[in-house]
Amino acid sequence: MDRLERIKGCLLGGAVGDALGAPVEFLEWPVIEAKYGCQGIVDFAPAFGLTGAITDDTQMMLFTAEGLLRAFVRGSAGGDCHVPSIIHHAQLRWLLTQDYPAPVVVSQDGWLIEQQALWSRRAPGTTCLTALKASQRMGAVAENNSKGNPP
């Protein structure tokens, strides 16, 4: 299997696993067991009003992957390439899809940002949102003292 197929498999596997776990993400085991049985959830169930819904984690994974791809293309072309800045830019593009303005100018070009399924809020974490909204320059380390997950 070539590298591209492995990458696509990782992205798809992550998205499927995330969609499978979305209905139970914030539940305690006794609640999961009562609702889905002793094996827990073993098939897709409704979350966010859909079965197999794209989650905020999958949205961010896709935008981060897009940032990595853009950095690879830019670096391969011999252009200026600060990978953390390019990934940061991609994550700010995701922030736009969550109905928040980016704190710095970001481009809205490309296929991914045009996918309407990604323009849905899926309970993104406060720490992630706060860190991205506080960005002052591309590639800067997030200034955040939260115990939650930063971008």
C-alpha positions as CSV (number, residue, x, y, z in Angstrom):
1,M,0.0,0.0,0.0
2,D,1.4,3.4,-0.9
3,R,1.8,6.4,1.4
4,L,-1.3,8.2,0.1
5,E,-3.5,5.2,0.7
6,R,-2.2,4.9,4.3
7,I,-2.9,8.6,4.9
8,K,-6.5,8.3,3.5
9,G,-7.0,5.2,5.6
10,C,-5.9,7.1,8.8
11,L,-8.2,10.0,8.1
12,L,-11.1,7.8,7.3
13,G,-10.5,5.5,10.2
14,G,-10.3,8.5,12.6
15,A,-13.5,10.0,11.2
16,V,-15.4,6.7,11.4
17,G,-14.2,6.0,15.0
18,D,-15.1,9.5,16.0
19,A,-18.6,9.3,14.5
20,L,-19.1,6.0,16.2
21,G,-18.1,7.4,19.6
22,A,-19.9,10.8,19.3
23,P,-23.2,9.7,20.8
24,V,-21.4,8.5,24.0
25,E,-18.5,11.0,24.2
26,F,-19.7,12.8,27.4
27,L,-21.5,9.8,29.0
28,E,-20.3,7.8,32.0
29,W,-20.0,4.0,31.5
30,P,-23.1,3.1,33.5
31,V,-25.2,5.3,31.2
32,I,-23.6,3.8,28.1
33,E,-24.1,0.3,29.3
34,A,-27.7,1.0,30.2
35,K,-28.4,2.4,26.8
36,Y,-26.3,0.2,24.5
37,G,-25.7,-3.0,26.6
38,C,-22.7,-4.6,28.2
39,Q,-20.5,-4.2,25.0
40,G,-21.3,-0.5,24.8
41,I,-21.9,1.2,21.5
42,V,-21.1,-1.1,18.6
43,D,-22.8,0.6,15.7
44,F,-23.5,4.2,14.6
45,A,-26.2,6.0,16.6
46,P,-27.6,9.5,16.3
47,A,-25.5,12.4,17.4
48,F,-26.1,16.0,16.5
49,G,-29.4,15.0,14.9
50,L,-27.6,12.6,12.4
51,T,-26.4,9.1,12.3
52,G,-22.6,9.0,11.7
53,A,-22.3,12.8,12.1
54,I,-19.0,14.6,11.5
55,T,-17.6,15.8,14.8
56,D,-15.6,18.8,15.7
57,D,-12.6,16.6,16.2
58,T,-13.0,15.2,12.6
59,Q,-13.4,18.8,11.3
60,M,-10.2,19.9,13.0
61,M,-8.4,16.8,11.8
62,L,-9.3,17.5,8.2
63,F,-8.3,21.2,8.4
64,T,-5.0,20.2,10.1
65,A,-4.4,17.6,7.4
66,E,-5.1,20.3,4.8
67,G,-2.5,22.6,6.5
68,L,0.0,19.8,6.4
69,L,-0.7,19.3,2.7
70,R,-0.5,23.0,1.9
71,A,2.8,23.2,3.8
72,F,4.2,20.2,1.9
73,V,3.2,21.7,-1.5
74,R,4.6,25.1,-0.5
75,G,7.8,23.7,0.7
76,S,8.2,21.4,-2.3
77,A,7.7,24.4,-4.6
78,G,10.6,26.2,-2.8
79,G,8.3,28.9,-1.2
80,D,8.5,30.2,2.3
81,C,7.2,27.5,4.5
82,H,6.8,27.8,8.3
83,V,4.8,24.6,9.0
84,P,3.4,25.7,12.3
85,S,2.1,28.9,10.7
86,I,0.5,27.1,7.8
87,I,-1.2,24.6,10.2
88,H,-2.3,27.5,12.4
89,H,-3.8,29.2,9.4
90,A,-5.7,26.0,8.5
91,Q,-7.1,25.8,12.1
92,L,-8.2,29.4,11.9
93,R,-10.1,28.4,8.7
94,W,-11.8,25.8,10.8
95,L,-12.7,28.5,13.4
96,L,-14.6,30.3,10.6
97,T,-16.7,27.2,10.1
98,Q,-17.7,27.4,13.8
99,D,-19.2,30.9,13.3
100,Y,-16.4,32.8,14.9
101,P,-14.4,35.5,13.2
102,A,-10.7,34.7,12.9
103,P,-8.5,37.2,14.9
104,V,-6.2,37.6,11.9
105,V,-6.9,37.6,8.2
106,V,-7.3,34.1,6.8
107,S,-8.0,32.9,3.2
108,Q,-11.2,31.2,2.4
109,D,-10.1,29.5,-0.8
110,G,-10.0,25.8,-1.4
111,W,-12.2,22.8,-1.5
112,L,-12.4,21.9,2.2
113,I,-13.7,25.1,3.5
114,E,-16.5,25.0,0.8
115,Q,-17.9,21.7,2.2
116,Q,-21.2,22.6,3.9
117,A,-21.1,19.6,6.2
118,L,-18.0,21.1,7.9
119,W,-19.9,24.4,8.7
120,S,-21.7,22.8,11.7
121,R,-20.9,23.4,15.3
122,R,-20.3,20.1,17.0
123,A,-19.6,21.1,20.6
124,P,-16.0,22.2,20.1
125,G,-14.0,22.5,23.3
126,T,-13.8,25.9,25.1
127,T,-10.0,25.6,25.4
128,C,-9.5,25.1,21.6
129,L,-11.9,28.0,20.7
130,T,-10.3,30.3,23.3
131,A,-6.8,29.6,22.1
132,L,-7.6,30.1,18.4
133,K,-9.7,33.3,19.1
134,A,-6.8,34.8,21.0
135,S,-4.2,34.2,18.2
136,Q,-2.3,37.4,17.4
137,R,0.1,36.0,14.8
138,M,0.4,32.9,12.7
139,G,2.5,30.1,14.2
140,A,2.6,31.6,17.7
141,V,2.4,29.1,20.6
142,A,-1.1,29.2,22.2
143,E,-1.1,31.1,25.4
144,N,-3.4,29.0,27.5
145,N,-3.3,27.6,31.0
146,S,-6.4,25.4,30.7
147,K,-6.3,21.7,31.3
148,G,-8.4,21.2,28.2
149,N,-7.2,20.3,24.7
150,P,-5.5,23.2,22.8
151,P,-5.4,23.2,19.0
